[in-house]
């Protein structure tokens, strides 16, 4: 899977020109959308078209079907949803494409938002029938805040849906970006004949492979042949294409990178139709890695010494060894296996001997990585999400998003004899950010409090504690929906207020839990000397 074949000893004499050349070959992109728009299916189809897979498996929610390679967890396979970001490294036309497949469900949005800090552009996937859905709009707002260029892909054109021009109008009204279609469908949604490539005026007619597990057959035609084969459908497509050109809806790379336009592609990812053009777009249109700003606002050049930021940790990818992977995006310089780096938060030195690239749940050892690559640090147990690793240990990149929890439950082992597994599992799930584990003075260590952004996170805890850590758990409902950060000195005052509870996390930060916002205002009115600090989303 790796495009690089250098060994560790070859990286010592790497020149700035080599770093820039290798960074220029990289494209690091996330796929975002509302649940069930087809993110994981598109990711799998991209892998198929890059020849990383011979056959694609799609989640249909029925036993016996293969699961997409990026949905590697048992719970993802069973439910047909993504609950954790996955990373795939692909090669296409001598370029290296790092694809981050993100969860679409709002309950796992913190994982998605953090993944967006590790990419240089996004593919925004929208359903041909449902258009711009709620979660897609929220994720787009984050892309806008970060200035991430957006490639729009209209998926499921092989099913009944809305008119193409209507969808473009919605994209523009919601995002403020002018759509500039690069491909245009021939045939209405549900009667997908093929694609008009607007840059060449060529027609690509598709024949779906049996079962959709391999690439669809393509038959390229000129305009005259297309008119003879498709008749009225081709003529309508040409007329709409000409209308788009007349209104200035043609791609301009400078406008795209300036976050003023979005190139649009039409696909039926489950049938592997139109996916090759999207893969080409990642290479031809998406930006390469660029210099990054550190937390002090200083620009860190790509050619500087090695630095990387951890955006995710994950346990359970290798059940036989119960190891932990810390995913880090290389920001500057070159990584070579065996190098020593320092963690900016702890100052702790680390020798990076066991580092891997990841393809779903499959891994391979990596010797060299360049800006834009995502590497997995094996068993880096002292590394936290958001940490910056660098050779000098003096660089720090801005903190990653932190979400205010809205759901709280107590948790205890169903069988007290599995207390060790219970404690270990909660520690690791807390480190991953699956949930936040809090301790309440009134309940003690035996009954921690879990906080989550969405209730599905508790389902993940239940499943993983039972199947990975062999310690089934029992939840207890709590009436709280709001949390505030407090000074430890004010904890006793908070405990004395009705409808509140004080908890703390592993880092020693104290929180006041309230049943609702009315209780917060009531407490503030009665205790003006106590400062309540909101937990808000923070990002780069």
N, C-alpha and C positions, 0 to 999 in steps of 0.2 A: 504493500500500500504506500510506503514512503517513496517520495520522489528523489530522496537524497541517498547517496551511497558512500559519503565520506565517513571516515573513522575518526575517533576522538583526536588522534594525533595530528590530523590534517587541519584542525581548526585553529591551531596556535598562530598561524601566519595569515589568517584571514584579513583581507584588506577592506577598507570602507567601501570600495567599489564593488567587492563581492557581496557585502551585506546589502547594498542597495539593489544589486542585480537579483539576489535571492528574494528580497522583500518584494521587488517588482513582479515576481512570479507568483506571489501569494494573493489569494482572495479569501477573506474570512467573512462569512455571511450567516445570518440567522434567518430561520423561517418562522414567521409569526402569523397567527390568525385566531379566530374564534374556534371553539371546539368543533370537531367533525368537519372542518373545511378541507381536510386532506393533507395536513402538514407532513405527517410521518410517511404517508403514501408518496407524496412528491419527493421527499428526501430519499426514499428507497428507489424511486424511479431515476433520480439524478445519479445514484450509485450505479444503477443498471446501465445507464447511458455512458457512464465514464468507464465501463467495463470492470468495475469493482465487484460486480455480481454477475452471475450467469442467469439467475432467475430472481424475480422479485416476489416477495410474499406480502399479502395485504391482509389487514385485520378486518374481518367481516362479522365478528361477534359470534362465529359458529365454531364448534369443535372440529378439529381436523384441518383447518386452514393454517397456513404458515403465518407467522407474525412478522411485521416489519422489523428489520434488523436494528433500527434505532429504539424500538420499544422492546427492551431486553428484560425488564423486570416481569415477574410472574403476574403481578396485578395489572400491569399494562396489557399483557397478552390476553388476560381473562376479560378485561373490560373494553379493550379496543380503544384506549385513550392513552395519551402521554401524560405521565405524572412527574417526570424529571427530564431536565435537559440532557440531550445526548449529542455526542460529537462524532463526526465522520470526516476523515481526510481522504479526498479523492484526487485523482490526476486527470487532467483534460488538456489536450493540445500543449503539452509540456508546461502546463501551469499546475500549481497546487491549490486545490479548493478545500478549505476547511468549512464544513457546514455544521451549524448548531441547530438541531431540531428542538424546539421549545414546547412546553405544555401550553395548551390553549385555554384550559379551564381557569377561571378567575381564582379558584381556591389555591392554585399553584403559581400565582402571578409573581410572587417574590422571586422564585427560581427563574422565571422568564425575564424579569427586569434585570436581574444580575447578569444573565447571559448576554443581554444587549450591551453591557459595558465591555464585552470581549470581542465585538465584531466591528467591521468597518462599513457595513451596509446590511439591509434586510430585504428579504422577499416577503411581501405582504400578500397573503393568499386569501382570496375572497370566493365565496360560493356563487356560482352562476345564478342560482335561484334566490338566495338570501341576501346577497350583496354585502355591504359594510355592516357587520353585526357589532354588538355592544363591546365585546372584549377586543375585537380588532380595532375599534375606535380608540379604546383606552391605550392599547399598545402603540398605536400610531402616535398618540400624544407624547409618549416617551421618546419615540424616534425623533419627533419634531424638536423636543427639548434638547436632545443630544446631537441634532443635526445629522442623523444617519440617513444617507440616500436610500430611497425606497424604490424597489422594483415591484410592480404589481402583477400578480398572476391570477387570472380569472380561471378557476378550476371547475371541473364537472360539467364542461360544455356538452358532454355526451348525454346529459340528462335534461329534461324540460326545465327551462329557466326564463330569465328576463331577456329583454333585447339588449344587444351589446352597447348601443349608444346610450341607452338608459343607465346602464351600469357605469359608463364613463362619466355621465353627468353626476351620479351619486358620489363617485370617488372624488371628483373635483369639488363638489359642494361640502363634503365632509372634511377633506384633507387640505383644501386650498391649493393643491398641486395640480398642474395641468397634465392630464393624461396624454401620453404620446405613444400610441400603440405601435409595436414593432411587428406583431403578427395580427391578422384579422381573420375571424372565422368565416368559412364558407359553409353555409347552412345554419339554420337557427339552432338555439340550444335544444338538445334532444335529437337533432338531426345533423350531427357534426360530420361534414364531408371531408374537410381538410383545412389548410391554412394558406392565406395569401401572405407572402412575406413582403412587407411594405418597402423594404430596402431594395429588393430586386424585382418586384412585381411577379415573382415566380409563384406557382401553385404547388403545394405539397399535399398530395392525397394519401391518406393513411388506410391501411388494412390492419385491423386489430389482430394480434396473435392469439391463438386459442388460450383462454383463461387469463390473458393479459399478463402472463408471467415473464414474457420476453418482449424485446423491443418490437413495436408495430412496424410493419413493412411500409416503406415510403416510396412514392412514385412522383418524381418531380416533373412538372410540365411548364411550358410557356403559356402565355395568356391565351393564345389561339386554341391550343389543345384543351386548356381548362374550360374555355367557353363551349367547346364541342362536347366535353364530358359532363359538365355540371349545369350548363344552360342557364336558367333563370337564377339559380342560387349563386353562380359565379358573377353574373351581371350585377346582382344586388350588392355583393361584396365589393366589387370594383367601384360602384357608385358611392358606397359609404367610405371607402378608402380615399376617393377623390375629394369627398366632402371634408374628411379629416385634414387632408393636405391644404385645402382652401382655408381652413380655420387655423392654420399654423400648428396643427397637432403632430408635428414631425420631431423626431428625437434630436436634441442638442445636448452633447455631453456636458458642456459648461453649465447649462441651465439645470441639468440633472444633479450634478455635484453640488450646485448651489442651493439645492433643496427647493427648486421652483417647479420642477416637472417630475413625472414618474413614468418610465417606459412600461408598457402593458403587454402582456403575453396571454394567450388563450391556450388552455390545456384540458386534457382529460387524463389526469395522472394515473388513475387506476388502469387505464388502457395503454399507458405509455405513449400517449399522443401529445405532441407539442412540447415534450420535455427537453428534447435535444436543443431547441432554440433557447430555452431557459438556461440550460447549462452553458451554451455559447455566450449568453448575455452576462452570466457571472464573470466570465473571463474577459469579454470585450467591453462591458459597460461598468461593472462594479469597480470601485476604487481599490488600489493596492494599499497596504499599510502605510501610515504616515507618522510624522513626529507626534509625540504625545505630550500633553501638559501634566506636570506633576501637581501635587496638592498645593504647592506654593505658586502655581501659575507659570512656572518655568518650562520652556520647551525642551524635551528630552529627544535628541536626534536619534534616528534609527541606527546611525553608525556609532553611537555611544557604547560603553560596555554593557554587558548583558543585564537586562532587568525584565521581570515578568510580574504579573499580578494574578493572584489566586481568585477565581470567581465562583468556584464550586468545589465541594468535597462530596465524595460518594463512597459508601461502604457496600459490601455485598455483591460487587460485580464478579468476584471470584469466590463462590461459596466454599470451595475446598480449603481456602486459605484465610478467609475472613479478613482480607486486607482492606486498606483505605486508600483511595486515590484523591489527590488534590489536583484539580484542573487549573492550569495557569496559562494565560495568554502571554506569549513572548512579545514584549513591547519594543525593546531595543537590543542591538547586539546579536551575538550568536551564542546559543547554548551548545555545550559539548559535554558528553557524559563524563562524569568524574570531577567536574569543576566544583569549586567551593563557593557558596553564596551565603549571604546573611539575610535574615528576616528583619525588616525595618521595625516591626513592632517589638519583638523580644530581643533583638540584637544577637540571637543565637546563630552560630555558623552551621551550615549544612553541606555535606558532600553529596552531590546529586549523582549517585551511582545507579539507582534503579528508577529509570524514567521511561515512560512508554507513550506511544501514540495509540489512539483508541479508535476502533471501528465498531460502534455499538458496544457489545460486551466483549468483543475480541480485542486483543492487544498485541503489540509487538514492541520490542525494545527500540528506543530511538537514541542514536548517537549524536545527531546534529539537529538543531531546530533554529529557525530564523524568525524575524519579526512577522507576526500574523499567525504563526503556528500555535496550536494548543497542545500542551504536553501534560501528561499525567504523572505526578510525583507519588511513588508507591510508598505507603506507610509513613508519610510525612505527618506524623500525629501531632506535632507541635505547631503546625501551620494552620491558620484560620482563614476563613473566607475574608477577602479584602486585603490580606497581607501582600506587601511588595517584597519580592526577592531580587537581590542584585549583588554584584560582585563586591561593591564597597559597602553595601548595607545602609547607604545614606539617602536613597531615593524612596519616596513615598508617593503613590498615586492616590487620587481622591477616593474617599470611602464609597463603598457600594450601597445600593438602596437598602433601607431598613423600613419595614412595614409595621404599622400599628395593628396589633392583633385585635380581633373582635369576638373570639370564641375561647372559652376557658373550660377545662375539665380536670378533675383529679384523676390519677391513675395509680393502680396497684397491681401486683402480680396476682393472677388467678390462683397460683399455687406458690405459697411462700417458700417452698424448698428450691424454687428457681430464682431466688433473690439475686444471686450473682449475675445471671444472664439478664435479669430485668434491669439491673443498674448499668451493665455494660451497654445494652441495647439503647437505653435512653440517652446515655452519654454520646453515643455515636450518631443517633438521630438528631440530637441537639446540635452537634458539630456540623452536620449536613445542612441544618436549617429546615428539616422536615417539619419540626415543631420547635418551640422554645420550652425548655424545661426549667421550671421555677420552683423554689422552695418556700413554703409558708411556715412561719414560726408556730402557728397554731395547729398545724397538721404534722410537722416533722418530716424527716427524710423518707419515711416509709410510704408516704402518700404525696408525691410531687404534684404540682399543678402544671398542666400543659397549656400553652397558648398558641393559637393558630389564626391565620388570616381567613381560612375557610374550613368548613366542617369536613370536607373530604380528606384533609390532612390527618384527621383522627382515624379515618379508615385505613390510610397508609400505615400509620403507627400500629394499628391492630394487626394488620396483615403481616408486616415485616417483623414485629415482635414475636408473633406466633411461628412464622415459617423460617425466619433467619436466625432469631436469637433463642428459639425454643422456650419462650416465656409468654404465654397468653396473658392478656391484661384485661382488667375490668375498669371501665370509666365511671366516673361520678359526675353528674351534671352540676355546674356552678352557674349562678345567676348573673355573672358579670359580663359586660360587653365593651367596657372602656378601661384603658390603662393610662396612667400618668407616671412619669419618673419623679421620684421624690428624694430629698436628702435623707440619709439614714437617721440623722438627728430628729427628723420629724415623724419617724415611723410610729412612735407611741401615740402621737396626736391623731394620726390617721386611724390607728386601730380603735380608738375610742369613738369614732364616728360611725353611725349606723349605716349599714349597707355597703361597707368597704372591707377590704382585706389587704394586708401587706405581704408581698412576696419579693424574693430576690433571685438573681441569676448566678451562674457560676463565676462571673467576673465581679461579683459583689455590688452590683447595681440594684437599687431598691425601687419597687413599683407599687403604686396604690391602685387597686382594682375597684371599680365602681360599677353599680348595676346599670347605670345609664348616664346620659349627659346631664339630666336634671340633678342627680346626686352630686355630680362634679360641681355644678354651679352652687348647690346648697353648701357643700363643704367649703368652697372658696369664700362664700359670703360669711360663714361662721368662723373661718380661720384665715383671715387676710394675711397673716404672717407666714403662712406655709406656701412655698412655691411649688406649683404643679407644672411640670414640663411635658408638653405633648410629644408623643412619638409620631414623627412625621416621616414621610418618604423623603430620603435624601439620595441624590445621585450626582454624577459628575457634572 
